[in-house]
Amino acid sequence: MRTVLATLLLATVATTARAELRPEEVAILAMDASLESRRLAEYYAEARGVPKSHIHRLLGKPDRVLPRATWDDQMRDDIRKWLAETDPDGKIRCLVTCWDVPLMIGRRGVDAPEVIARGDFLTKARGNLVKNCAELVKLLDAVATEEKPTAREPLAADAAIADLGARLDGALKEAQKRLQELDAEEKKKQEGAKFERLFVAGGGVAAWVRMLEAQRDNPKLPPQMIQRLDQVKKQIVPALRQLQALSAQRDSETRDAQLLGLLVKTGGLVGAIRWIDAEQKLLATNETYSSFDSELSLVLWPDYPLFRWVPNLLHYQFDKLPAQPNRRTLMVSRLAAPTWDQAANLIDMAKAAETKGLEGKVYLDARGIKYDPQKHGRGSYAIYDQSVRDLAERLKKHTDLEVVLDDNDKLFQPGDCPDAALYCGWYRLGNYLDAFDWRPGAVGYHMASSEATRLRVHGGKVWCNAALEDGITATLGPAHEPYLAAFPPPDDFFPLLLTGKYTLVETFYRTKAFNSWAMVLVGDPLYNPYKNAPKLSEEDLPDRMKPKEPVAEEDVL
């Protein structure tokens, strides 16, 4: 249910992406208590022509991890206020975080009063729904029979959803069988109406619609039933829109109560219980952490659920969907490296590469995992491995770049990658192999968990940290466990960058799936290595990335 709600939400809040990011559309965040942070902010503003008035100094102690409560109660409001005063017309599209600005935002406290209250509410609500489910089964057992139904074993308040579903499904099938065995038409009609009401109570209006849709071509289905089906489908749209709106709100006891009322109507008792189970699991795992930069992207949003991620509405797949101005997403990139000079050099190398053009080889490190589109879906190892191979094929076919593809389990070894301009590969966790002789301006990333948990450690081995110290100009990675789907697919990110139509930060935000999650982009956001010498035509982008026709809201629903 959570996935369905998130998908529906996308249809109403997407924003059309714009290209050609300009310096006056950039703002810079530095820590007031850090001289190095303030110096780097001023250095970047001077180097790129960002207005000095677009530098904001954040209060607080420079630290790698910012407590969630500090973000929620202090820093977020401070940034919002500053943006409202500095940029009343909403021209700023990108924020740059410098040096000592926190890298991560921690989890929400499990002992927070609202968390405890919500957990208690969900437990109580589930118990009540299970009781309703048991009563529903009892009513189904009495359909189309004069005999007193045999008492069933009581259902525990924490009964597994599989057991609940099996009991309800069994009762429905038994009742349906008895209905079919009735001879008297009037009795069959009366009991049939009762069965329908109980069916909807168990599975919701959505289950009833699915059942009738499956029978739409059945000549035995009365015409009035088809007419009623179409009416019900129209009537359910307002409820779906309400679910969209509620699911976009921050989780709370009040929101849950409203959501459950709608879920019982649309998804029935079983659907509502299944949703509670999913929410209780989210509460238990408490994946409410994020990278600071990813949360910062949504600083202008109203409150939203903190568990895991929210969709990145700047992704290319949402270009033609309707917009909602109060969910304006900002792009964010970070200037950081093990030393201050290395961080400043990210700016210098980017500017130099733009002037000269980025030349060098492309190194792609796949793992030889066979991809089957019938078996492997979004976020699977196989689909990302295939994306590496697809990128290699695209570049070999449409560019004059020298492409080196390694399609086996072994990673590139020291000395294997001289003259490296672009790189993408995986998977060795937290252990950078110095296989690269990076060209100034080089861009690359390594798909593995937690490769941006450290950016400021001399001699560190996590990939982003070590690559920055080794001389790469731009990279990206996760500050927490991200799940693979958080990474931009290689055959999305690099082709877009190679067109020269988008800056580094625009390329990142047009190809990554989530915000309020784990990813961090490190490098000059205005960097566009191929602006003056594109290597790939827009016509040679993957079909999925080409312009789409506008989608009507009613078609999405």
C-alpha positions in Angstrom: 0.0 0.0 0.0 2.9 2.4 0.8 4.3 2.0 -2.7 0.9 2.6 -4.3 0.4 5.7 -2.3 3.9 7.0 -3.1 3.3 6.4 -6.8 0.0 8.2 -6.7 1.5 11.1 -4.9 4.0 11.5 -7.7 1.3 12.3 -10.1 0.2 15.4 -8.3 3.4 17.0 -7.0 6.0 16.7 -9.8 7.8 19.7 -11.1 9.2 20.2 -14.6 13.0 20.3 -14.6 14.9 23.2 -16.0 18.5 23.2 -17.4 21.3 25.8 -17.6 21.9 26.4 -13.9 23.4 29.9 -13.5 25.6 31.3 -10.7 22.8 33.7 -9.6 20.6 30.6 -9.0 23.1 29.2 -6.5 23.3 29.8 -2.7 26.0 28.6 -0.4 25.8 27.3 3.2 28.8 27.5 5.6 29.2 27.0 9.3 29.5 30.3 11.1 31.7 28.7 13.8 34.2 27.3 11.2 36.7 29.7 9.6 37.6 27.0 7.0 33.9 26.6 6.0 33.4 30.4 5.6 36.6 30.7 3.6 35.6 27.9 1.2 32.2 29.5 0.8 33.7 32.8 -0.1 36.3 31.2 -2.4 33.6 29.4 -4.3 31.4 32.5 -4.6 34.4 34.5 -6.0 35.4 31.7 -8.4 32.0 31.2 -9.8 30.4 34.6 -9.6 27.8 33.6 -7.0 26.5 36.8 -5.3 28.1 37.3 -1.9 24.6 37.9 -0.5 23.8 34.2 -1.3 26.2 33.0 1.4 24.4 31.9 4.6 26.2 31.1 7.8 24.6 28.3 9.8 24.7 28.5 13.6 25.7 25.5 15.6 28.7 23.3 16.3 30.4 21.9 13.2 30.0 18.1 13.4 29.7 15.2 11.0 26.3 14.1 12.3 23.5 16.6 13.1 20.8 15.3 15.5 17.4 14.9 13.9 15.8 17.1 16.5 18.3 19.9 15.8 17.4 19.8 12.1 13.7 19.6 12.7 13.5 22.3 15.4 16.2 24.8 14.6 18.3 24.5 11.4 15.6 23.8 8.9 13.6 26.8 10.1 16.6 29.0 10.0 17.4 28.1 6.4 13.7 28.5 5.3 13.6 32.0 6.9 16.9 33.0 5.2 15.7 31.8 1.8 12.4 33.6 2.2 14.2 36.9 2.9 17.0 36.5 0.4 15.1 34.9 -2.4 11.4 35.9 -2.2 10.9 35.2 -5.9 12.2 31.6 -5.7 15.1 32.1 -8.1 17.6 30.0 -6.2 17.6 26.4 -7.4 20.8 25.0 -5.9 22.5 25.0 -2.5 26.2 24.3 -1.9 27.3 22.9 1.4 30.9 23.7 2.5 33.4 21.9 4.6 32.2 21.8 8.2 28.5 21.7 7.3 27.2 18.4 8.8 27.4 15.4 6.5 24.5 13.4 8.0 21.3 13.8 9.9 20.7 11.2 12.5 17.7 9.0 13.2 14.6 10.3 15.0 14.6 9.3 18.6 12.6 6.1 19.3 11.7 7.6 22.7 10.1 10.7 21.2 6.6 11.2 22.7 5.0 11.3 19.2 6.8 8.0 18.2 5.6 6.2 21.4 2.0 7.6 21.0 1.9 6.5 17.4 3.2 3.0 18.2 0.5 2.6 20.9 -2.2 3.9 18.5 -1.2 1.5 15.7 -1.2 -1.5 18.1 -4.6 -0.7 19.5 -6.0 0.0 16.0 -4.7 -3.3 14.7 -6.4 -5.2 17.6 -9.7 -3.5 16.8 -9.4 -4.3 13.1 -8.7 -7.9 13.9 -11.8 -8.1 16.0 -13.8 -6.6 13.1 -12.2 -9.2 10.8 -13.3 -12.0 13.1 -16.8 -10.6 13.2 -16.8 -10.4 9.5 -15.9 -14.0 9.1 -18.7 -14.9 11.5 -21.2 -13.0 9.3 -19.9 -14.7 6.2 -20.3 -18.1 7.8 -24.0 -17.2 8.1 -24.5 -16.3 4.5 -26.8 -18.6 2.5 -27.4 -21.1 5.3 -30.1 -21.8 7.9 -27.7 -23.7 10.1 -25.9 -22.2 13.0 -22.2 -21.7 11.9 -19.5 -23.7 13.7 -17.6 -21.5 16.0 -14.1 -20.8 14.8 -10.9 -20.5 16.9 -10.5 -16.9 18.2 -8.1 -14.6 16.4 -5.3 -13.1 18.4 -4.8 -9.3 18.2 -1.4 -9.9 16.7 -2.5 -12.6 14.3 -0.3 -12.7 11.2 -1.8 -11.0 8.1 -1.3 -14.2 6.2 -3.5 -16.1 8.7 -6.1 -13.3 8.6 -6.2 -13.3 4.9 -6.5 -17.1 4.7 -9.4 -17.2 7.1 -11.3 -14.4 5.4 -10.6 -15.9 1.9 -11.8 -19.3 3.1 -15.0 -17.8 4.5 -15.6 -15.9 1.3 -15.2 -19.0 -0.9 -17.4 -21.1 1.4 -20.1 -18.5 1.3 -19.9 -18.1 -2.4 -20.2 -21.9 -2.9 -23.3 -21.9 -0.7 -24.8 -19.0 -2.8 -24.3 -21.0 -6.0 -26.2 -23.9 -4.5 -29.3 -21.9 -3.6 -32.3 -22.6 -5.8 -34.7 -19.9 -4.9 -33.8 -16.8 -7.0 -35.2 -14.3 -4.4 -33.2 -15.9 -1.6 -30.1 -15.9 -3.8 -30.6 -12.2 -4.6 -31.0 -11.3 -0.9 -28.0 -13.4 0.2 -26.0 -12.2 -2.7 -26.4 -8.6 -1.7 -25.4 -9.5 1.8 -22.3 -11.3 0.5 -21.3 -8.3 -1.7 -21.4 -6.0 1.3 -19.3 -8.3 3.4 -16.9 -8.8 0.5 -16.4 -5.1 0.2 -15.9 -4.8 4.0 -13.1 -7.4 3.8 -11.3 -6.4 0.7 -12.5 -2.8 0.2 -14.1 -1.2 -2.8 -10.8 -1.7 -4.7 -11.1 -5.5 -4.4 -14.7 -5.4 -5.6 -13.7 -3.2 -8.6 -10.9 -5.7 -9.5 -13.2 -8.6 -9.3 -15.7 -7.0 -11.6 -13.1 -5.7 -14.0 -11.9 -9.3 -14.4 -15.4 -10.3 -15.4 -16.2 -7.3 -17.6 -16.1 -9.4 -20.8 -18.3 -12.1 -19.3 -21.7 -12.1 -21.2 -23.4 -13.3 -18.1 -22.5 -10.1 -16.2 -25.7 -7.9 -16.2 -25.3 -4.5 -18.0 -26.4 -2.7 -14.9 -23.4 -4.2 -13.0 -21.0 -2.8 -15.6 -22.7 0.6 -15.2 -22.4 0.4 -11.5 -18.7 -0.5 -11.8 -18.0 2.6 -13.8 -19.8 4.7 -11.3 -17.9 3.2 -8.4 -14.6 3.8 -10.1 -15.4 7.5 -10.5 -16.5 7.7 -6.9 -13.3 6.2 -5.6 -11.1 8.9 -7.1 -11.8 11.5 -4.3 -10.8 8.9 -1.7 -7.6 8.1 -3.6 -6.8 11.8 -3.7 -7.3 12.1 0.0 -5.0 9.1 0.5 -2.4 10.9 -1.6 -2.6 14.1 0.5 -2.5 12.2 3.8 0.4 10.0 2.8 2.4 13.1 2.0 2.1 14.3 5.5 4.5 13.6 8.3 3.5 10.5 10.2 1.4 11.1 13.3 -1.4 9.6 15.3 -3.9 12.1 13.8 -2.8 11.3 10.3 -2.9 7.6 10.9 -6.5 7.7 12.1 -7.6 9.5 9.0 -5.6 7.3 6.7 -7.1 4.1 8.3 -10.6 5.3 7.8 -9.9 5.7 4.1 -7.9 2.5 3.8 -10.8 0.5 5.3 -13.1 1.9 2.7 -10.8 1.5 -0.3 -8.7 -1.6 0.8 -10.9 -3.2 3.3 -10.0 -4.6 6.7 -7.2 -6.7 5.4 -5.7 -3.8 3.5 -5.8 -1.6 6.5 -4.2 -4.3 8.7 -1.5 -4.8 6.1 -0.7 -1.1 6.1 -0.5 -1.1 9.9 2.0 -4.0 9.7 4.1 -2.1 7.2 4.1 1.1 9.4 5.0 -0.9 12.5 7.9 -2.4 10.7 9.1 1.1 9.7 8.8 2.3 13.2 10.9 -0.7 14.4 13.7 -0.2 11.9 13.6 3.6 12.3 15.2 4.3 9.0 14.7 8.1 9.5 18.3 9.0 8.9 19.5 10.8 5.8 22.4 12.7 4.4 22.3 16.4 5.3 22.3 17.4 1.6 19.5 15.1 0.6 17.2 16.4 3.5 18.2 19.9 2.5 16.7 19.3 -0.9 13.3 19.4 0.7 13.9 22.3 3.1 11.0 24.2 1.4 8.5 21.3 1.6 5.8 21.1 4.2 6.3 18.1 6.6 6.6 14.7 4.9 7.1 11.1 6.1 10.7 10.5 7.4 10.8 6.8 6.9 13.4 5.9 4.2 12.9 8.2 1.2 10.5 10.4 -0.8 10.6 10.4 -4.6 13.0 13.0 -6.2 10.6 15.1 -8.2 13.4 16.6 -10.4 14.0 13.1 -11.9 13.5 13.1 -15.7 10.6 10.6 -15.5 8.4 13.3 -14.0 9.1 16.1 -16.4 5.6 16.3 -17.9 3.5 15.6 -14.8 1.5 18.4 -13.1 3.4 20.6 -10.7 2.7 21.7 -7.1 4.5 24.9 -6.1 4.6 24.2 -2.4 6.9 21.2 -3.0 9.8 23.0 -4.7 12.9 20.8 -4.6 16.3 22.3 -4.4 19.5 20.7 -5.9 22.4 20.3 -3.5 26.1 19.6 -4.0 29.0 19.6 -1.4 32.5 21.0 -1.4 34.5 18.7 0.8 37.7 16.6 0.8 40.3 15.3 3.3 42.1 18.7 3.2 40.9 22.3 2.7 43.2 22.7 -0.3 41.8 19.6 -1.9 38.3 20.9 -1.4 39.2 24.2 -3.0 40.9 22.3 -5.8 37.6 20.7 -6.8 36.5 24.2 -7.9 39.8 24.9 -9.7 39.9 21.6 -11.5 36.3 21.9 -12.6 36.9 25.4 -14.1 40.1 24.3 -15.8 38.4 21.2 -17.3 35.6 23.3 -18.7 38.1 25.6 -20.4 40.2 22.9 -21.9 37.6 20.2 -22.2 37.7 16.9 -20.4 39.6 14.3 -22.3 40.7 10.8 -21.2 39.4 7.3 -21.0 36.2 5.8 -19.7 36.6 2.9 -17.3 33.5 0.8 -16.5 33.6 -2.1 -14.1 30.7 -4.5 -14.3 30.5 -7.9 -12.6 29.2 -10.2 -15.3 25.7 -10.7 -13.8 23.2 -11.9 -16.4 20.2 -9.7 -16.6 16.7 -11.1 -17.4 14.0 -8.3 -17.7 11.3 -10.9 -16.8 13.0 -11.6 -13.4 15.0 -8.6 -12.4 13.3 -5.3 -11.5 14.3 -1.9 -10.4 17.1 -1.8 -7.9 18.3 -5.3 -8.5 22.0 -6.1 -8.9 21.4 -7.5 -12.4 19.7 -4.4 -13.7 22.5 -2.1 -12.4 25.2 -4.4 -13.8 23.4 -4.3 -17.2 23.3 -0.6 -17.0 27.1 -0.5 -16.8 27.3 -2.7 -20.0 24.6 -0.6 -21.7 26.6 2.5 -21.0 29.7 0.9 -22.5 27.8 -0.1 -25.6 26.2 3.4 -26.0 29.6 5.1 -25.7 31.3 2.8 -28.1 28.5 3.2 -30.7 27.9 7.0 -30.5 31.2 8.6 -29.3 34.9 8.5 -30.0 35.7 8.0 -26.4 38.1 5.1 -25.5 36.0 2.8 -23.3 37.5 0.0 -21.2 34.8 -2.4 -19.9 35.7 -5.1 -17.3 32.8 -7.6 -17.1 33.9 -10.0 -14.4 33.9 -10.1 -10.6 37.4 -8.8 -10.2 37.8 -5.0 -9.8 40.3 -2.9 -11.6 43.6 -3.3 -9.9 46.4 -0.7 -9.1 47.8 0.6 -12.4 44.9 -0.6 -14.5 43.3 2.8 -15.2 45.7 5.4 -16.5 44.3 8.7 -18.0 40.9 8.2 -16.3 38.3 10.8 -17.1 35.1 8.9 -16.3 34.5 5.8 -14.1 31.6 3.8 -12.8 31.8 0.4 -11.2 31.1 -1.8 -8.1 31.3 -3.7 -5.6 33.9 -3.6 -2.8 32.7 -2.1 0.4 34.8 0.6 2.0 38.1 -0.3 0.5 39.2 2.0 -2.4 41.6 0.3 -4.8 44.0 2.9 -6.2 43.7 1.7 -9.8 43.3 5.2 -11.2 45.4 8.0 -12.6 42.7 10.7 -12.6 42.6 13.4 -15.2 41.9 16.9 -13.8 38.1 17.2 -14.1 37.5 13.4 -13.7 34.0 12.3 -12.7 33.3 8.9 -11.2 31.4 6.9 -8.6 31.5 3.4 -7.1 28.2 1.7 -6.3 28.6 0.3 -2.8 27.1 1.0 0.6 28.3 3.8 2.8 31.0 5.1 0.4 30.5 8.7 1.5 30.3 8.1 5.3 33.6 9.9 5.5 34.9 12.7 3.3 37.4 14.4 5.6 39.7 11.6 6.7 43.4 11.6 5.5 44.2 8.0 4.3 40.5 6.9 4.6 39.5 3.9 2.6 35.8 4.6 1.9 35.5 5.2 -1.9 34.5 8.9 -2.1 37.0 10.0 0.6 39.9 8.1 -1.0 39.0 9.1 -4.5 38.9 12.8 -3.5 42.3 12.5 -1.9 43.5 10.7 -5.0 42.5 13.6 -7.3 39.0 13.0 -8.6 37.1 16.2 -9.3 33.5 15.0 -8.7 32.0 11.9 -7.2 28.9 10.7 -5.3 27.9 8.1 -2.8 25.8 7.3 0.2 26.3 8.6 3.7 24.2 5.7 5.1 23.0 2.3 3.8 21.1 3.4 0.7 19.9 0.3 -1.1 21.1 0.1 -4.7 18.1 1.9 -6.2 19.3 5.1 -4.6 22.3 5.3 -7.1 21.8 7.0 -10.4 21.9 4.2 -13.0 25.2 4.5 -14.9 23.4 4.6 -18.3 21.3 7.5 -17.2 23.9 9.6 -15.4 26.9 9.6 -17.8 25.0 9.9 -21.1 23.2 13.0 -19.7 26.5 14.5 -18.5 28.1 13.8 -21.9 25.5 15.8 -23.8 26.9 19.0 -22.3 23.4 20.3 -21.7 23.4 19.9 -17.9 25.7 20.8 -15.1 27.0 18.2 -12.6 24.2 18.9 -10.1 21.5 18.9 -12.7 22.7 15.6 -14.1 22.7 14.1 -10.6 19.2 15.3 -9.8 17.7 14.3 -13.1 19.0 10.7 -12.7 18.7 9.9 -8.9 15.5 8.4 -7.6 15.2 9.7 -4.0 15.5 12.6 -1.7 15.4 12.7 2.2 17.7 9.7 1.9 21.4 8.7 1.8 23.1 10.1 -1.3 25.7 12.9 -1.4 27.1 14.7 -4.5 30.6 16.0 -4.0 31.9 18.6 -6.5 31.3 22.0 -8.0 27.5 22.0 -8.9 28.1 24.3 -11.9 30.7 22.0 -13.4 29.9 21.1 -17.0 32.8 19.3 -18.5 31.3 18.8 -21.9 29.5 22.1 -22.4 31.9 23.3 -25.1 32.6 19.9 -26.6 29.6 17.5 -26.2 30.5 13.9 -26.7 26.9 12.5 -27.0 23.9 13.8 -28.9 20.5 14.1 -27.1 19.1 11.8 -29.8 21.5 9.1 -28.6 20.2 9.1 -25.0 18.2 6.1 -23.8 14.6 6.2 -25.0 13.4 6.5 -21.5 15.2 9.8 -21.1 13.7 11.5 -24.2 10.9 14.1 -24.0 7.5 12.7 -23.0 4.0 13.8 -23.8 2.1 15.5 -21.0 0.1 13.2 -18.7 -3.4 14.1 -17.6 -4.1 13.7 -14.0 -7.2 11.5 -14.6 -5.1 9.2 -16.8 -2.6 8.7 -13.9 -5.4 8.0 -11.5 
